[in-house]
């Protein structure tokens, strides 16, 4: 990654999601939506229950974690705007 590519992906979930499988992207988007709506306690519960589940590696800095964090931030920002 060049510094320019990394900088552009920081605020652009589409760039961060490039190269991820459609299934993984969908799983990340659904999980980010649920966590944004249900809060930090729910996120902690999901993390605890999926510690060894490779399908949820994005919760632990695995593949897709950058995309997950960006989508989650976008959902949380959208939820805050509605309050």
Secondary structure by P-SEA (a helix, b strand, c coil): ccaaaaaaaccccccccccccaaaaaaaaaaaaaaaaccaaaaaaaaaaccccccccccccccaaaaaaaaaaaaaaaaaaac
